[in-house]
Amino acid sequence: MDEMASNRDRTPQTWMPAQALHRKMLNRELRAAFIAGAEEQSNREKGRSLSKAEFQNVLARYPGDLPQTQRPTAQSCLTPSATALWPEASG
């Protein structure tokens, strides 16, 4: 059974398209690497692991996850000339 067929019977909250799942896993790995780098730096410079306060500081400095890309909608794909031909599609 292909992925689309297996996902048809599930609610949107219980499944995730492959691209979104890949992005979620990549973001998790990037966060872990960022934290691991801070932990290594603390061990190298201070000879100890991060304290709770230092860990919270590291999390506050984390630049954030990669943005989720969204599929273009029919609205966003309309050119001005297409909007003139089909005004009902523009809004």
C-alpha positions in Angstrom: 0.0 0.0 0.0 1.4 3.4 -0.9 1.8 6.3 1.5 -1.1 8.3 0.2 -3.5 5.3 0.4 -2.4 4.5 4.0 -2.9 8.2 5.0 -6.4 8.5 3.5 -8.0 6.8 6.4 -6.3 8.9 9.1 -7.2 12.3 10.4 -4.8 15.1 9.5 -3.5 15.2 13.1 -2.3 11.6 13.0 -0.2 11.6 9.9 2.4 13.8 8.3 3.6 13.9 4.7 7.0 12.6 4.1 8.5 16.0 3.4 7.1 17.5 6.7 8.3 14.4 8.6 11.8 14.8 7.1 11.8 18.5 8.1 10.7 17.7 11.6 13.5 15.1 12.0 16.1 17.5 10.5 15.1 20.3 12.9 15.4 17.9 15.8 18.9 16.9 14.7 19.9 20.5 14.3 18.7 21.4 17.8 20.6 18.4 19.2 23.8 19.4 17.4 23.5 23.0 18.6 23.0 21.8 22.2 25.8 19.3 21.9 28.2 22.0 20.6 27.4 24.2 23.6 27.9 21.2 25.9 31.3 20.5 24.3 32.4 24.1 24.6 31.4 24.1 28.3 33.4 21.0 28.9 36.4 22.4 27.1 36.3 25.8 28.7 35.0 25.1 32.2 35.8 21.4 32.6 32.1 20.7 33.4 28.7 20.2 31.8 26.3 23.1 31.4 24.3 24.2 34.5 20.6 24.4 34.3 20.8 28.2 33.8 23.5 27.9 31.2 21.4 25.3 29.3 18.4 27.6 29.4 20.7 30.3 28.0 21.7 28.0 25.2 18.1 27.3 24.3 17.3 31.0 24.3 20.1 31.6 21.8 19.0 28.8 19.5 18.1 30.5 16.2 15.1 28.4 15.6 13.9 25.6 13.4 14.0 25.7 9.6 10.7 27.2 8.4 8.0 24.9 7.2 7.4 25.3 3.5 3.8 25.4 2.5 2.3 24.3 -0.8 1.2 27.1 -3.0 -2.5 27.6 -3.1 -4.5 28.2 -6.2 -4.8 31.8 -5.1 -1.1 32.3 -4.8 -0.5 30.8 -8.3 -2.9 33.2 -10.1 -1.3 35.9 -12.2 -2.9 39.3 -12.6 -4.2 38.3 -16.0 -5.7 35.1 -14.6 -7.4 37.0 -11.8 -9.0 39.3 -14.4 -10.3 36.3 -16.3 -11.6 34.5 -13.2 -12.3 37.1 -10.5 -14.2 34.6 -8.4 -11.0 32.6 -7.9 -9.2 35.6 -6.3 -11.3 35.8 -3.2 
